Amino acid sequence: MRIGLLTEGGYPYVSGDARLWCDRLVRGLGQHEFDIYALSRSERQEDEGWVPLPSQVNRVRTAPLWTAEDDGVVHGRRARRRFAECYGELAAVLCAGRSEEPSATEADRFGSALYGLAELARDEGGLVGALRSETAVRALERACRAPGAARTAREARVPDLLAVAAHLERALRPLSLDWYEDDGLGSVDLCHAASGGPAALPGLLARHFFDVPLLVTEYGVQLRTHYLSATEASPSVRSLLAAFHGRLAAEIYGRAALVTPGNTHARRWQERCGADRDKIRTVYPGMDATHFAEVGESPERADPDTLLWVGRVEPTKDLISLLHAFAEIRKEEPKTRLRIIGVPVGSEGAAYLGHCKALAAQLFPDEADGLHAVGDNPVSFEEIGGPEVPTLAEAYASGAVTVLSSVVEGFPISLVEAMFCGRATVSTDVGAVVEVIGGTGLVVPPRNPRALAEACVALLRDSARRDRLGAAARARALELFTVEQNITAFHGIYLEIVSRHPVHRVVLDDTTGEPLPFAVPAEAHVPGRWTDSGARVVARGGPGWAAGPPVRANTPVPATEGAR
């Protein structure tokens, strides 16, 4: 079958989210064909180029989500009226109430407004200028001032309205792309969105225009991300954008054939946003265990007096609590050392790393044997690639216990890597930690240095217990979190969806444009290149409406020409 893989800020670019997962999925399902539809997040990401693509990738179509040039489309009076009605209805739904508890009527209104905007973009050639226009801001203002609007919406001021309008313009850019054609997303058998939000929006429109089934995979829910990231915005902006992300998520989940969260934590968020439990299949992310096989089979390599932390350095990792916990551990086990291995994320992460180093120097002054000797701090901050830590596997090999101290966590990748290496773990109870550990490690409350210290001391003093937990952790990781189980799961899901939601296509005569009965052979439903690539095939319900390209998107190129 032909899969339309939809990504945002990830595959096939060299840098980006879910790049490795998507690449392993595509390479592991060589019996299928893939068309990649990628939204980029920055100019730098585009300049870095693509990863090498396997032969089953037929083509790649890209479009920038970080910018949208004015397409020069000038709407007539009727088109402007249609836009004002649809955008005004969309804004009215966002101002009506709480996004996480949408009524059926409000959901229908949101969907009608969204598809109305998509159809306008299809008919008139794009919405870039309209979404940036004064008409959009005034429609949003009227919705906020209308009777019955939520209190936070009524309190919105002009800067708030401009901020919300700008965010909506960026989020709705996929509506204006030229991907929704008979030879675009209309030609695939299944759309697989690698995340929710903007990445799933093209799949939502492919289902609307061509009845192509949609599969949505999420390891982080967009609404949760908004709550965590929009902390500096005003209450009005946060409320209106939460309403938008919640309504969009509910529409995506409602229209999707299946939704595959990466863990139960994400699943609970999806259900909160309106996902039907009967359409949810939990599929854990697949990770390559081969890099950690040697370490996992040699538990004796670990230093029994070393604690290890591995990850990205940022405030949500709460290294401050870890350092205070280590101060308590040193009182009980003076020979213990702590190795913190990771790189800071952005300027905030760099500042946080500096704060952590200063705290470590304050809590653990260099210990010298004499007045003229140089001491050694029991806490070290290191990066992968140095002489002492050449690889990630070597990092995990160096410690007897791996520690995770986060206050916010989705799917804890570092814990799974430690489990592949057969290491005992101590973790805070956040995100999907308990689900991943499954009884093979110790779990303590977040922001509790004393509990973290007691758990670490318990394992440091009991080598037999460490070995038992490490062996159990490795067995669990090899059973649940490998690339092979992930690929097998998605292969079955693809077949299930297509068997229940087949896309019926008709072949049109090149001269008359009329349907040709029996022009699609039965073997066209068998995976492989059985049909004439030059045939003009359209989905049922998808006539040749595309009269001119809607808005600029990068010209499709063969998959082999984008790698750099």
C-alpha positions as semicolon CSV with decimal commas, in nm:
position;residue;x (nm);y (nm);z (nm)
1;M;0,000;0,000;0,000
2;R;0,101;0,362;-0,035
3;I;0,145;0,553;0,291
4;G;0,143;0,932;0,316
5;L;0,374;0,999;0,613
6;L;0,304;1,345;0,760
7;T;0,570;1,511;0,976
8;E;0,633;1,847;1,139
9;G;0,988;1,955;1,213
10;G;1,127;1,603;1,180
11;Y;1,180;1,335;0,916
12;P;1,334;1,349;0,658
13;Y;1,541;1,642;0,787
14;V;1,877;1,571;0,950
15;S;1,767;1,740;1,271
16;G;1,422;1,734;1,421
17;D;1,170;1,551;1,635
18;A;1,089;1,182;1,579
19;R;1,348;1,160;1,300
20;L;1,494;0,828;1,413
21;W;1,154;0,675;1,482
22;C;1,020;0,764;1,138
23;D;1,336;0,650;0,962
24;R;1,326;0,313;1,136
25;L;0,958;0,274;1,058
26;V;1,002;0,346;0,686
27;R;1,307;0,121;0,654
28;G;1,139;-0,158;0,848
29;L;0,828;-0,160;0,628
30;G;0,997;-0,214;0,294
31;Q;0,690;-0,394;0,155
32;H;0,501;-0,061;0,147
33;E;0,556;0,261;-0,048
34;F;0,593;0,595;0,129
35;D;0,527;0,951;0,020
36;I;0,671;1,198;0,272
37;Y;0,487;1,525;0,339
38;A;0,708;1,731;0,571
39;L;0,655;2,067;0,739
40;S;0,986;2,232;0,835
41;R;1,028;2,448;1,145
42;S;1,322;2,669;1,050
43;E;1,542;2,780;0,763
44;R;1,838;2,620;0,935
45;Q;1,660;2,286;0,939
46;E;1,602;2,307;0,564
47;D;1,963;2,408;0,499
48;E;2,090;2,102;0,688
49;G;1,922;1,877;0,431
50;W;1,776;1,528;0,458
51;V;1,890;1,196;0,588
52;P;1,958;0,927;0,323
53;L;1,622;0,784;0,219
54;P;1,547;0,419;0,138
55;S;1,413;0,306;-0,199
56;Q;1,056;0,263;-0,072
57;V;1,024;0,643;-0,042
58;N;0,871;0,749;-0,373
59;R;0,883;1,125;-0,325
60;V;0,911;1,401;-0,069
61;R;0,705;1,717;-0,062
62;T;0,799;1,990;0,185
63;A;0,662;2,324;0,296
64;P;0,788;2,573;0,556
65;L;0,581;2,613;0,870
66;W;0,814;2,885;1,001
67;T;0,729;3,133;0,727
68;A;0,466;3,197;0,463
69;E;0,524;3,447;0,186
70;D;0,230;3,646;0,058
71;D;0,090;3,441;-0,228
72;G;-0,054;3,747;-0,400
73;V;-0,408;3,608;-0,394
74;V;-0,669;3,886;-0,396
75;H;-1,009;3,767;-0,279
76;G;-1,324;3,908;-0,429
77;R;-1,619;4,029;-0,227
78;R;-1,784;3,686;-0,209
79;A;-1,462;3,514;-0,102
80;R;-1,399;3,779;0,164
81;R;-1,749;3,723;0,296
82;R;-1,692;3,347;0,309
83;F;-1,367;3,397;0,496
84;A;-1,522;3,635;0,748
85;E;-1,806;3,391;0,816
86;C;-1,582;3,085;0,858
87;Y;-1,312;3,259;1,060
88;G;-1,572;3,434;1,272
89;E;-1,740;3,100;1,346
90;L;-1,403;2,948;1,437
91;A;-1,328;3,238;1,670
92;A;-1,673;3,216;1,828
93;V;-1,617;2,851;1,918
94;L;-1,281;2,933;2,076
95;C;-1,437;3,206;2,289
96;A;-1,733;2,995;2,397
97;G;-1,584;2,793;2,679
98;R;-1,340;2,529;2,796
99;S;-1,157;2,337;2,524
100;E;-1,119;2,013;2,718
101;E;-1,495;1,963;2,755
102;P;-1,638;2,040;2,410
103;S;-2,004;1,975;2,341
104;A;-2,113;1,797;2,024
105;T;-2,259;2,119;1,885
106;E;-1,939;2,316;1,943
107;A;-1,732;2,036;1,788
108;D;-1,953;2,043;1,478
109;R;-1,923;2,421;1,457
110;F;-1,544;2,403;1,483
111;G;-1,522;2,132;1,216
112;S;-1,756;2,319;0,980
113;A;-1,554;2,639;1,018
114;L;-1,223;2,458;0,967
115;Y;-1,336;2,275;0,654
116;G;-1,502;2,592;0,528
117;L;-1,165;2,766;0,542
118;A;-0,999;2,468;0,369
119;E;-1,255;2,471;0,088
120;L;-1,211;2,846;0,046
121;A;-0,834;2,798;0,016
122;R;-0,892;2,524;-0,241
123;D;-1,132;2,733;-0,448
124;E;-0,961;3,071;-0,429
125;G;-0,592;2,987;-0,403
126;G;-0,481;3,023;-0,042
127;L;-0,544;3,206;0,284
128;V;-0,204;3,357;0,367
129;G;-0,316;3,717;0,322
130;A;-0,663;3,661;0,466
131;L;-0,534;3,505;0,789
132;R;-0,304;3,806;0,838
133;S;-0,568;4,063;0,753
134;E;-0,752;4,312;0,967
135;T;-1,065;4,111;0,895
136;A;-0,927;3,820;1,097
137;V;-0,835;4,037;1,396
138;R;-1,174;4,211;1,395
139;A;-1,358;3,879;1,372
140;L;-1,162;3,756;1,671
141;E;-1,240;4,076;1,861
142;R;-1,613;4,048;1,789
143;A;-1,613;3,690;1,914
144;C;-1,438;3,794;2,236
145;R;-1,687;4,076;2,298
146;A;-1,998;3,876;2,206
147;P;-2,257;3,788;2,473
148;G;-2,182;3,453;2,633
149;A;-1,808;3,464;2,564
150;A;-1,582;3,325;2,837
151;R;-1,454;3,573;3,094
152;T;-1,089;3,530;2,989
153;A;-1,191;3,598;2,627
154;R;-1,378;3,916;2,724
155;E;-1,068;4,040;2,904
156;A;-0,850;4,011;2,591
157;R;-0,683;4,336;2,488
158;V;-0,543;4,439;2,149
159;P;-0,195;4,284;2,207
160;D;-0,366;3,961;2,313
161;L;-0,584;3,957;2,001
162;L;-0,282;4,016;1,777
163;A;-0,088;3,736;1,950
164;V;-0,376;3,488;1,912
165;A;-0,437;3,586;1,548
166;A;-0,067;3,537;1,469
167;H;-0,067;3,193;1,633
168;L;-0,379;3,087;1,443
169;E;-0,228;3,207;1,116
170;R;0,077;2,989;1,171
171;A;-0,122;2,686;1,283
172;L;-0,360;2,711;0,985
173;R;-0,092;2,747;0,717
174;P;-0,131;2,382;0,608
175;L;-0,483;2,471;0,486
176;S;-0,331;2,669;0,199
177;L;-0,089;2,408;0,067
178;D;-0,120;2,246;-0,275
179;W;-0,094;1,893;-0,138
180;Y;-0,468;1,819;-0,161
181;E;-0,478;1,705;-0,521
182;D;-0,558;1,383;-0,705
183;D;-0,186;1,311;-0,748
184;G;-0,101;1,432;-0,397
185;L;-0,258;1,311;-0,076
186;G;-0,556;1,198;-0,280
187;S;-0,341;0,917;-0,426
188;V;-0,236;0,750;-0,098
189;D;-0,411;0,459;0,074
190;L;-0,344;0,584;0,426
191;C;-0,222;0,903;0,592
192;H;0,001;0,848;0,895
193;A;0,063;1,165;1,099
194;A;0,377;1,138;1,314
195;S;0,230;1,387;1,561
196;G;-0,087;1,582;1,628
197;G;-0,147;1,950;1,558
198;P;-0,021;2,096;1,226
199;A;0,127;1,763;1,111
200;A;-0,213;1,593;1,132
201;L;-0,399;1,879;0,963
202;P;-0,307;1,770;0,606
203;G;-0,428;1,420;0,693
204;L;-0,752;1,566;0,824
205;L;-0,807;1,745;0,492
206;A;-0,713;1,434;0,292
207;R;-0,988;1,253;0,477
208;H;-1,231;1,538;0,416
209;F;-1,162;1,575;0,043
210;F;-1,073;1,217;-0,055
211;D;-1,194;0,995;0,230
212;V;-0,837;0,875;0,292
213;P;-0,817;0,712;0,639
214;L;-0,600;0,885;0,897
215;L;-0,371;0,730;1,159
216;V;-0,231;0,962;1,428
217;T;0,073;0,872;1,638
218;E;0,154;1,093;1,936
219;Y;0,431;1,072;2,192
220;G;0,352;1,422;2,321
221;V;0,001;1,572;2,313
222;Q;-0,018;1,923;2,166
223;L;-0,251;2,058;2,436
224;R;-0,017;1,940;2,713
225;T;0,276;2,103;2,532
226;H;0,081;2,430;2,517
227;Y;0,011;2,423;2,889
228;L;0,380;2,364;2,964
229;S;0,522;2,620;2,720
230;A;0,277;2,915;2,724
231;T;0,355;3,015;3,082
232;E;0,457;3,373;3,003
233;A;0,150;3,462;2,792
234;S;-0,148;3,648;2,937
235;P;-0,446;3,449;3,071
236;S;-0,653;3,550;2,768
237;V;-0,393;3,426;2,520
238;R;-0,342;3,102;2,709
239;S;-0,716;3,038;2,731
240;L;-0,791;3,105;2,364
241;L;-0,496;2,902;2,237
242;A;-0,579;2,616;2,473
243;A;-0,930;2,621;2,330
244;F;-0,792;2,604;1,975
245;H;-0,552;2,316;2,047
246;G;-0,822;2,131;2,236
247;R;-1,082;2,170;1,958
248;L;-0,831;2,075;1,690
249;A;-0,722;1,769;1,886
250;A;-1,084;1,661;1,934
251;E;-1,149;1,699;1,559
252;I;-0,837;1,501;1,469
253;Y;-0,915;1,222;1,714
254;G;-1,278;1,211;1,604
255;R;-1,192;1,178;1,234
256;A;-0,893;0,945;1,273
257;A;-0,940;0,577;1,202
258;L;-0,701;0,494;1,488
259;V;-0,490;0,687;1,736
260;T;-0,165;0,537;1,865
261;P;-0,021;0,703;2,176
262;G;0,331;0,611;2,278
263;N;0,235;0,548;2,640
264;T;-0,058;0,550;2,881
265;H;0,029;0,902;2,999
266;A;-0,028;1,038;2,647
267;R;-0,336;0,817;2,616
268;R;-0,498;0,982;2,918
269;W;-0,443;1,324;2,764
270;Q;-0,594;1,205;2,436
271;E;-0,901;1,072;2,613
272;R;-0,931;1,405;2,795
273;C;-0,933;1,578;2,457
274;G;-1,214;1,356;2,330
275;A;-1,045;1,050;2,178
276;D;-1,265;0,739;2,169
277;R;-1,112;0,456;2,374
278;D;-1,216;0,203;2,113
279;K;-0,992;0,376;1,856
280;I;-0,679;0,393;2,071
281;R;-0,388;0,147;2,043
282;T;-0,085;0,207;2,263
283;V;0,237;0,148;2,066
284;Y;0,560;0,207;2,253
285;P;0,838;0,386;2,061
286;G;1,095;0,155;1,910
287;M;1,456;0,202;2,017
288;D;1,770;0,036;1,884
289;A;1,896;-0,202;2,153
290;T;2,202;-0,323;1,963
291;H;2,418;-0,029;2,079
292;F;2,367;-0,135;2,440
293;A;2,391;-0,514;2,398
294;E;2,755;-0,547;2,508
295;V;2,700;-0,334;2,820
296;G;2,377;-0,514;2,905
297;E;2,550;-0,850;2,890
298;S;2,837;-0,732;3,113
299;P;2,686;-0,591;3,435
300;E;3,018;-0,634;3,618
301;R;3,161;-0,331;3,431
302;A;2,968;-0,089;3,652
303;D;3,144;0,110;3,924
304;P;2,953;0,013;4,241
305;D;3,005;0,359;4,395
306;T;2,886;0,572;4,100
307;L;2,546;0,726;4,039
308;L;2,466;0,833;3,683
309;W;2,232;1,090;3,532
310;V;2,199;1,115;3,150
311;G;1,982;1,353;2,949
312;R;1,927;1,706;2,825
313;V;2,010;1,972;3,081
314;E;1,706;2,195;3,141
315;P;1,504;2,313;3,443
316;T;1,238;2,042;3,410
317;K;1,505;1,779;3,484
318;D;1,538;1,921;3,837
319;L;1,910;1,861;3,882
320;I;1,892;2,095;4,180
321;S;1,694;1,834;4,376
322;L;1,937;1,566;4,258
323;L;2,235;1,762;4,391
324;H;2,067;1,816;4,727
325;A;1,980;1,446;4,737
326;F;2,343;1,361;4,661
327;A;2,452;1,570;4,957
328;E;2,240;1,340;5,177
329;I;2,378;1,030;5,001
330;R;2,739;1,138;5,073
331;K;2,661;1,148;5,443
332;E;2,565;0,781;5,432
333;E;2,806;0,662;5,160
334;P;3,108;0,896;5,149
335;K;3,275;0,716;4,857
336;T;2,984;0,772;4,618
337;R;3,033;0,984;4,306
338;L;2,775;1,146;4,077
339;R;2,830;1,179;3,704
340;I;2,595;1,417;3,520
341;I;2,625;1,354;3,146
342;G;2,433;1,576;2,905
343;V;2,421;1,897;2,706
344;P;2,217;2,209;2,784
345;V;1,910;2,294;2,576
346;G;1,921;2,653;2,448
347;S;2,016;2,961;2,647
348;E;1,787;2,864;2,934
349;G;1,955;2,526;2,960
350;A;2,302;2,684;2,953
351;A;2,208;2,920;3,236
352;Y;2,062;2,629;3,433
353;L;2,378;2,424;3,385
354;G;2,584;2,713;3,519
355;H;2,357;2,735;3,823
356;C;2,394;2,360;3,884
357;K;2,773;2,377;3,863
358;A;2,778;2,665;4,111
359;L;2,554;2,470;4,349
360;A;2,774;2,159;4,319
361;A;3,083;2,366;4,402
362;Q;2,903;2,509;4,705
363;L;2,768;2,177;4,833
364;F;3,085;1,977;4,766
365;P;3,402;2,183;4,807
366;D;3,708;2,015;4,663
367;E;3,836;1,757;4,907
368;A;4,214;1,768;4,947
369;D;4,431;1,538;5,156
370;G;4,663;1,818;5,264
371;L;4,716;2,194;5,261
372;H;4,907;2,189;4,934
373;A;4,710;1,921;4,748
374;V;4,440;1,972;4,486
375;G;4,104;1,824;4,573
376;D;3,851;1,647;4,359
377;N;3,480;1,727;4,344
378;P;3,256;1,416;4,369
379;V;3,017;1,567;4,112
380;S;3,127;1,582;3,747
381;F;2,953;1,743;3,448
382;E;3,041;1,573;3,119
383;E;2,930;1,533;2,757
384;I;2,917;1,233;2,527
385;G;3,218;1,215;2,296
386;G;3,494;1,297;2,541
387;P;3,785;1,067;2,627
388;E;3,612;0,935;2,940
389;V;3,266;0,901;2,783
390;P;3,316;0,822;2,413
391;T;2,970;0,670;2,358
392;L;2,631;0,664;2,522
393;A;2,672;0,296;2,604
394;E;3,001;0,369;2,783
395;A;2,822;0,632;2,989
396;Y;2,566;0,383;3,118
397;A;2,839;0,125;3,173
398;S;3,016;0,355;3,418
399;G;2,743;0,372;3,681
400;A;2,582;0,117;3,911
401;V;2,255;0,312;3,944
402;T;2,093;0,544;3,689
403;V;1,889;0,830;3,835
404;L;1,607;1,036;3,683
405;S;1,499;1,342;3,886
406;S;1,256;1,516;3,647
407;V;0,946;1,709;3,747
408;V;0,805;1,693;3,391
409;E;0,861;1,397;3,161
410;G;0,688;1,235;2,867
411;F;0,839;0,904;2,758
412;P;1,167;0,868;2,955
413;I;1,414;0,762;2,686
414;S;1,713;0,768;2,920
415;L;1,543;0,515;3,148
416;V;1,483;0,276;2,858
417;E;1,849;0,309;2,754
418;A;1,955;0,229;3,110
419;M;1,721;-0,071;3,109
420;F;1,877;-0,198;2,784
421;C;2,211;-0,179;2,968
422;G;2,078;-0,384;3,258
423;R;2,111;-0,100;3,511
424;A;1,902;-0,053;3,823
425;T;1,718;0,281;3,824
426;V;1,578;0,536;4,068
427;S;1,318;0,769;3,916
428;T;1,064;1,033;4,008
429;D;0,698;0,947;3,951
430;V;0,625;1,171;3,650
431;G;0,493;1,114;3,299
432;A;0,518;0,756;3,179
433;V;0,795;0,656;3,423
434;V;0,594;0,402;3,623
435;E;0,456;0,249;3,303
436;V;0,806;0,213;3,156
437;I;0,972;0,082;3,472
438;G;0,694;-0,164;3,551
439;G;0,836;-0,273;3,887
440;T;1,199;-0,308;3,773
441;G;1,322;0,006;3,950
442;L;1,254;0,233;4,247
443;V;1,016;0,527;4,206
444;V;0,990;0,828;4,442
445;P;0,782;1,150;4,446
446;P;0,921;1,444;4,245
447;R;1,084;1,740;4,425
448;N;1,168;1,520;4,724
449;P;1,548;1,504;4,767
450;R;1,527;1,298;5,087
451;A;1,320;1,022;4,923
452;L;1,552;1,025;4,622
453;A;1,856;0,990;4,852
454;E;1,707;0,703;5,052
455;A;1,624;0,506;4,737
456;C;1,975;0,554;4,597
457;V;2,139;0,452;4,925
458;A;1,924;0,138;4,940
459;L;2,052;0,024;4,600
460;L;2,412;0,131;4,658
461;R;2,423;-0,091;4,968
462;D;2,266;-0,398;4,806
463;S;2,452;-0,523;4,499
464;A;2,238;-0,839;4,470
465;R;1,923;-0,628;4,451
466;R;2,082;-0,405;4,187
467;D;2,164;-0,709;3,976
468;R;1,811;-0,852;4,007
469;L;1,646;-0,522;3,913
470;G;1,890;-0,463;3,628
471;A;1,828;-0,806;3,476
472;A;1,451;-0,764;3,505
473;A;1,472;-0,416;3,354
474;R;1,670;-0,540;3,055
475;A;1,426;-0,824;2,990
476;R;1,133;-0,582;3,003
477;A;1,297;-0,333;2,768
478;L;1,386;-0,601;2,514
479;E;1,028;-0,723;2,518
480;L;0,845;-0,388;2,489
481;F;1,067;-0,109;2,358
482;T;1,263;-0,242;2,058
483;V;1,242;-0,130;1,697
484;E;1,114;-0,472;1,594
485;Q;0,806;-0,463;1,817
486;N;0,726;-0,111;1,699
487;I;0,746;-0,203;1,329
488;T;0,542;-0,520;1,379
489;A;0,271;-0,325;1,558
490;F;0,240;-0,061;1,287
491;H;0,241;-0,319;1,008
492;G;-0,063;-0,481;1,167
493;I;-0,230;-0,146;1,224
494;Y;-0,181;-0,042;0,860
495;L;-0,348;-0,361;0,739
496;E;-0,631;-0,323;0,991
497;I;-0,709;0,033;0,887
498;V;-0,698;-0,029;0,512
499;S;-0,913;-0,341;0,546
500;R;-1,178;-0,141;0,732
501;H;-1,145;0,189;0,545
502;P;-1,045;0,118;0,182
503;V;-1,009;0,415;-0,050
504;H;-1,224;0,354;-0,360
505;R;-1,082;0,519;-0,669
506;V;-1,206;0,564;-1,023
507;V;-0,998;0,607;-1,338
508;L;-1,096;0,895;-1,565
509;D;-1,069;0,892;-1,940
510;D;-0,800;1,139;-2,051
511;T;-1,017;1,267;-2,335
512;T;-1,369;1,289;-2,198
513;G;-1,298;1,296;-1,825
514;E;-1,560;1,027;-1,770
515;P;-1,507;0,730;-1,535
516;L;-1,376;0,410;-1,694
517;P;-1,547;0,101;-1,543
518;F;-1,319;-0,189;-1,447
519;A;-1,011;0,020;-1,521
520;V;-0,857;-0,059;-1,182
521;P;-0,746;-0,426;-1,179
522;A;-0,799;-0,640;-0,873
523;E;-0,425;-0,681;-0,825
524;A;-0,401;-0,305;-0,764
525;H;-0,497;-0,385;-0,405
526;V;-0,193;-0,610;-0,364
527;P;0,126;-0,434;-0,241
528;G;0,352;-0,366;-0,537
529;R;0,377;-0,161;-0,856
530;W;0,098;-0,326;-1,054
531;T;-0,080;-0,031;-1,212
532;D;0,021;0,208;-1,486
533;S;0,194;0,505;-1,321
534;G;0,051;0,736;-1,588
535;A;-0,313;0,656;-1,520
536;R;-0,523;0,942;-1,396
537;V;-0,666;0,803;-1,074
538;V;-0,879;1,005;-0,832
539;A;-1,047;0,916;-0,507
540;R;-1,421;0,879;-0,502
541;G;-1,568;1,213;-0,415
542;G;-1,252;1,389;-0,537
543;P;-1,318;1,540;-0,881
544;G;-1,058;1,745;-1,059
545;W;-1,127;2,063;-0,867
546;A;-0,770;2,191;-0,841
547;A;-0,773;2,487;-1,079
548;G;-0,430;2,630;-1,016
549;P;-0,195;2,591;-0,722
550;P;-0,328;2,736;-0,394
551;V;-0,008;2,860;-0,229
552;R;0,364;2,818;-0,258
553;A;0,503;2,495;-0,126
554;N;0,832;2,344;-0,229
555;T;0,813;2,164;-0,562
556;P;0,807;1,786;-0,517
557;V;1,140;1,630;-0,594
558;P;1,258;1,271;-0,619
559;A;1,352;1,133;-0,280
560;T;1,717;1,089;-0,372
561;E;1,777;1,456;-0,460
562;G;1,711;1,610;-0,118
563;A;1,989;1,447;0,082
564;R;2,292;1,656;0,157
